[in-house]
């Protein structure tokens, strides 16, 4: 019959859909399964599968030679003709000259509708992100390019990789706007086209979605108290210590017990002992850096990432060679800052399977805000690197 209109859309393309729905009960109870030769049943299933990846999806060409090949018979058209009636049961020829099966077409139309809906959602998200980017970067009436505006911003202020890592840590290693724990990017709070600088004081960590959709917004989403935490962390790095050299009697709202204030042992972290060689911090002895000592070499974030990552993965019984391979791939794909954030989250969360946890962070899956602990996660590794360089 050639009077039927095609049963699926002419542009229906499901070649990127590797799976085809198969209703088991429907096939098991069908006349095909009850009456046809088993070989013919097998050819029928192969033809259904082949039609799924045809264009239009759910259709087949009418030529016997092609149908025999799709059945896996190669050039053996004679065998195909012997089983054709059962293998082609339910197929009808439509006005476009191709064969369609109503049941297969039903599944194709459902899958094609879902694919079109996904395309629409994706296009809307892309348009939203593009609109945000246009508003963010192209609202400058001066007509300067993005690189030119960025060059001007860097004349007003600059930042280093270490500054950025400290800012991420000071903001809790999460998106300052939505709290997501996945990859983070730099966001200029006051947009560059509005006169914002590229200094660390004008940067906040946001997830890629928040960064691309914020538009001309200039809201500072960094948490309250981030300035104090940032300064304490920077002082830690400068002194090669885990705590600031000067601690007040009251820290973060908790008053120290009587007798443990400055000059009382555990409250003083900068006074040297009688020999003048070191200061005691509980059971830990921190060397005092002499005045005028030469500055330590800058810390390499990639080296810190490798050393600390190998230690974390090694604790989870990952062989060192495999750990180095994974860390190298993560470094190439995501950069040291993103990997350090993910490693820090895995360490603080006490992930039993750190590899799966870290890869989930890279996939930008939602993460709950990690509980803050006394240690600074992978910032401690940077501090240890500084201290070792100065020893």
VEXBATOR-299426 format. One line per 3 residues: number of its first residue (from 1); their letters; for each residue x, y, z of C-alpha. Coordinates in steps of 0.001 Angstrom, whole numbers, plus 500000, padded with zeros to 6 digits. Example, Ala and Ser with C-alpha at 12.3 -4.5 7.8 and 13.67 -1.06 7.14 Angstrom:
% residues 2
1) as) 512300:495500:507800 | 513670:498940:507140
% end
This chain:
% residues 391
1) xxx) 500000:500000:500000 | 501306:503418:499073 | 498518:505743:500166
4) xxx) 499607:506092:503794 | 501396:509208:504955 | 504760:508472:506615
7) xxx) 504274:507432:510253 | 507254:509429:511576 | 508633:512894:510896
10) xxx) 510852:513206:507839 | 513668:514728:509975 | 513361:512243:512845
13) xxx) 516962:511220:513591 | 517706:508958:516572 | 521181:507837:515562
16) xxx) 522509:509226:518866 | 520009:507074:520806 | 521828:503758:521364
19) xxx) 518819:502041:522994 | 515437:501173:521516 | 512478:500366:523814
22) xxx) 511275:496779:523505 | 508014:495813:525208 | 508739:492287:526346
25) xxx) 505170:491207:527086 | 503916:492678:523834 | 506475:490734:521813
28) xxx) 506072:487530:523841 | 502281:487475:523339 | 502338:488553:519687
31) xxx) 501208:486457:516721 | 504761:486714:515381 | 506208:484869:518382
34) xxx) 503394:482326:518374 | 503263:481473:514670 | 506514:482425:512912
37) xxx) 509653:480357:512499 | 512294:481321:515123 | 514655:482442:512375
40) xxx) 511999:484767:510997 | 511418:486197:514482 | 515112:486971:514751
43) xxx) 515099:488727:511382 | 512072:490750:512474 | 513856:492016:515607
46) xxx) 516935:492900:513562 | 514810:494922:511142 | 513119:496800:514011
49) xxx) 516564:497629:515401 | 517879:498721:512018 | 514920:501036:511453
52) xxx) 515632:502819:514760 | 518799:504359:513303 | 517437:505042:509823
55) xxx) 516400:508527:508704 | 513492:508981:509035 | 513745:506899:512198
58) xxx) 511370:503942:512265 | 511491:503380:508511 | 513219:500968:506139
61) xxx) 514047:501043:502425 | 511861:498802:500298 | 514609:497008:498337
64) xxx) 515015:493284:499100 | 518815:493383:498790 | 519091:496096:501453
67) xxx) 516590:494352:503727 | 518530:491089:503445 | 521716:492885:504451
70) xxx) 519971:494544:507425 | 518859:491089:508532 | 522490:490016:508624
73) xxx) 522162:487792:505548 | 524555:489755:503364 | 523757:488946:499715
76) xxx) 521633:485895:500551 | 518373:487333:499221 | 517000:483823:498666
79) xxx) 516926:483078:502410 | 515360:486456:503085 | 512571:485774:500579
82) xxx) 511838:482475:502303 | 511152:484295:505614 | 510034:487653:504252
85) xxx) 506321:487371:505094 | 506964:486757:508783 | 510047:488975:509115
88) xxx) 508167:491884:507513 | 504922:491312:509408 | 503278:494637:510268
91) xxx) 505387:496785:507918 | 503507:498998:505458 | 504727:501012:502493
94) xxx) 503953:504720:502702 | 503769:507556:500220 | 507497:508343:500489
97) xxx) 508337:504858:499190 | 509697:503613:502530 | 508394:500932:504889
100) xxx) 507048:501792:508361 | 506015:499636:511307 | 503230:501201:513460
103) xxx) 504618:499863:516752 | 508174:500971:516022 | 506874:504333:514790
106) xxx) 505021:504799:518089 | 508288:504448:520030 | 510148:506667:517567
109) xxx) 507629:509491:517872 | 507860:509379:521668 | 511673:509479:521649
112) xxx) 511759:512191:518975 | 509413:514402:521007 | 511693:514051:524029
115) xxx) 514719:514928:521922 | 513045:518048:520527 | 512000:519109:524029
118) xxx) 515588:518709:525237 | 516840:520773:522300 | 514385:523508:523201
121) xxx) 515452:523554:526855 | 519106:523615:525858 | 518525:526481:523411
124) xxx) 516722:528497:526084 | 519579:527963:528555 | 522111:528962:525904
127) xxx) 520098:532060:525048 | 519888:533007:528714 | 523632:532566:529170
130) xxx) 524341:534457:525953 | 522072:537304:527031 | 523873:537475:530350
133) xxx) 527234:537499:528612 | 526111:540162:526164 | 524835:542313:528990
136) xxx) 528034:541744:530946 | 530593:542316:528218 | 528886:544323:525480
139) xxx) 527116:546994:527498 | 530189:549235:527237 | 529312:552161:524937
142) xxx) 533026:552812:524316 | 533134:549961:521815 | 536264:548424:523362
145) xxx) 536785:544695:523009 | 536741:542378:526006 | 540531:541992:525954
148) xxx) 540981:545765:525840 | 538648:546244:528806 | 540487:543520:530720
151) xxx) 543829:545209:530019 | 542503:548463:531456 | 541150:546611:534495
154) xxx) 544563:545084:535162 | 546094:548525:535218 | 543806:549279:538175
157) xxx) 544590:546083:540058 | 546010:542591:539608 | 545922:539302:541469
160) xxx) 548024:536131:541597 | 547016:532469:541519 | 547716:532293:545234
163) xxx) 545414:535270:545859 | 542659:533469:543976 | 543137:530195:545886
166) xxx) 542937:532101:549167 | 539731:533806:548021 | 538177:530428:547152
169) xxx) 539094:529133:550606 | 537848:532298:552322 | 534482:531869:550584
172) xxx) 534130:528231:551637 | 535244:526587:548350 | 531692:526902:546980
175) xxx) 529844:529228:544609 | 529307:532450:546540 | 525950:532960:544825
178) xxx) 524184:529558:544792 | 526362:527422:547086 | 527236:524807:544450
181) xxx) 530389:522823:545220 | 531426:522102:541641 | 533967:523917:539434
184) xxx) 534402:527622:540199 | 535332:530539:537930 | 536413:534105:538568
187) xxx) 533669:536721:538573 | 534298:540463:538623 | 531849:541873:541166
190) xxx) 531880:545330:539616 | 531889:544515:535901 | 534976:545618:534045
193) xxx) 532971:547779:531656 | 531672:549680:534693 | 535199:550453:535830
196) xxx) 535907:547356:537925 | 539486:546250:538478 | 541102:542832:538147
199) xxx) 542325:542975:541742 | 541391:540261:544214 | 539130:542654:546115
202) xxx) 536835:542722:543056 | 536711:538948:542509 | 534365:536308:543858
205) xxx) 534110:532570:543085 | 530967:531611:541144 | 529911:528463:539347
208) xxx) 529897:528744:535522 | 526080:528977:535439 | 525884:531890:537874
211) xxx) 528807:533633:536201 | 527304:533469:532710 | 523796:534484:533762
214) xxx) 524462:537362:536190 | 524448:540025:533459 | 525237:543581:534643
217) xxx) 524580:542679:538286 | 527261:544012:540668 | 526179:542300:543904
220) xxx) 528916:541076:546214 | 527868:537522:547161 | 530911:536740:549290
223) xxx) 529993:535600:552828 | 530136:537920:555796 | 533562:537979:557385
226) xxx) 535417:536825:554288 | 537872:539741:554623 | 539047:538653:558083
229) xxx) 539372:535044:557011 | 541251:536016:553863 | 543726:538123:555864
232) xxx) 544255:535351:558411 | 544915:532830:555643 | 547326:535182:553923
235) xxx) 549153:535761:557196 | 549378:532001:557662 | 551117:531687:554326
238) xxx) 553396:534646:554987 | 554551:533222:558321 | 554600:529575:557306
241) xxx) 552111:528767:560088 | 548625:527373:560382 | 547452:530212:562653
244) xxx) 548143:533959:562697 | 551173:535167:564641 | 549005:537423:566814
247) xxx) 545883:535949:568340 | 543452:538057:570412 | 542021:536753:573643
250) xxx) 538718:536250:571848 | 538678:534265:568595 | 535565:534137:566378
253) xxx) 533257:534911:569296 | 534715:532334:571733 | 536749:533651:574669
256) xxx) 539874:531696:575521 | 540038:530049:578953 | 541645:532088:581662
259) xxx) 545408:531663:581730 | 545708:530814:578039 | 545837:534344:576644
262) xxx) 548791:535944:574919 | 552057:535029:576543 | 550544:531919:578219
265) xxx) 551858:529160:576015 | 548950:527871:573905 | 547625:531400:573358
268) xxx) 550873:532804:571984 | 552051:531442:568692 | 554847:533868:567898
271) xxx) 557023:534122:571046 | 560194:532078:570803 | 561286:529803:573622
274) xxx) 564316:530463:575806 | 566701:529313:573094 | 565153:531710:570605
277) xxx) 564842:528946:568053 | 561165:528020:567903 | 557704:528685:569265
280) xxx) 555586:525862:570679 | 552050:525319:569492 | 550687:522574:571696
283) xxx) 552838:519575:570757 | 554029:521169:567520 | 557164:523283:567224
286) xxx) 557134:525924:564507 | 560500:527420:563504 | 560824:531179:563790
289) xxx) 561858:532887:560559 | 564773:535260:561298 | 564333:538905:560379
292) xxx) 565821:539690:557014 | 565687:536094:555818 | 565472:535753:552017
295) xxx) 561932:535255:550683 | 560904:531704:549931 | 560316:530654:546324
298) xxx) 556686:530880:545124 | 554515:527854:545654 | 553625:525855:542551
301) xxx) 549872:524989:542817 | 550316:522035:540440 | 553063:520519:542623
304) xxx) 551001:521011:545763 | 548021:519439:543989 | 550052:516374:542987
307) xxx) 551675:515865:546397 | 548459:516289:548355 | 546346:514399:545817
310) xxx) 548678:511394:545888 | 548485:511379:549695 | 544661:511521:549634
313) xxx) 544251:508863:546934 | 546960:506699:548490 | 544987:506635:551734
316) xxx) 542104:505186:549674 | 544366:502377:548392 | 544841:503916:544924
319) xxx) 548303:502921:543571 | 550639:505892:543193 | 551110:505345:539459
322) xxx) 547356:505325:538883 | 546917:508320:541194 | 549488:510339:539241
325) xxx) 547786:509442:535968 | 544363:510553:537246 | 545737:513771:538746
328) xxx) 547512:514584:535481 | 544292:514092:533516 | 542315:516200:535984
331) xxx) 544956:518926:535793 | 544773:519025:531988 | 540981:518965:531888
334) xxx) 540135:521318:534756 | 543209:523282:535875 | 544907:523273:539303
337) xxx) 542446:525591:541055 | 539411:523417:540281 | 541257:520223:541214
340) xxx) 542465:521699:544523 | 538902:522710:545376 | 537606:519203:544594
343) xxx) 540421:517560:546579 | 539709:519847:549505 | 536015:518981:549437
346) xxx) 536831:515260:549351 | 539202:515611:552293 | 536809:517630:554431
349) xxx) 533863:515351:553639 | 535930:512263:554472 | 534930:510665:551167
352) xxx) 535274:506874:551288 | 535689:506789:547498 | 537519:510053:546761
355) xxx) 537840:509342:543015 | 534066:509130:542494 | 533521:512107:544805
358) xxx) 536018:514284:542915 | 534687:513319:539479 | 531185:514147:540691
361) xxx) 532464:517608:541633 | 533867:518005:538106 | 530490:517077:536629
364) xxx) 529150:520092:538522 | 526801:518014:540596 | 525215:519842:543524
367) xxx) 527258:519515:546677 | 526212:520469:550133 | 528348:523070:551877
370) xxx) 531202:521203:553558 | 531471:521410:557309 | 534271:523747:558320
373) xxx) 536981:522166:560401 | 539928:523535:562294 | 542291:522721:559451
376) xxx) 542137:524554:556160 | 542008:521518:553871 | 544466:521749:551020
379) xxx) 545529:525233:552076 | 547520:523369:554772 | 549465:521681:551986
382) xxx) 550473:525088:550604 | 551498:526185:554094 | 553564:523015:554584
385) xxx) 555258:523689:551252 | 556170:527217:552365 | 557527:525977:555694
388) xxx) 559608:523257:554051 | 561094:525795:551643 | 562096:528059:554519
391) x) 563520:525299:556744
% end
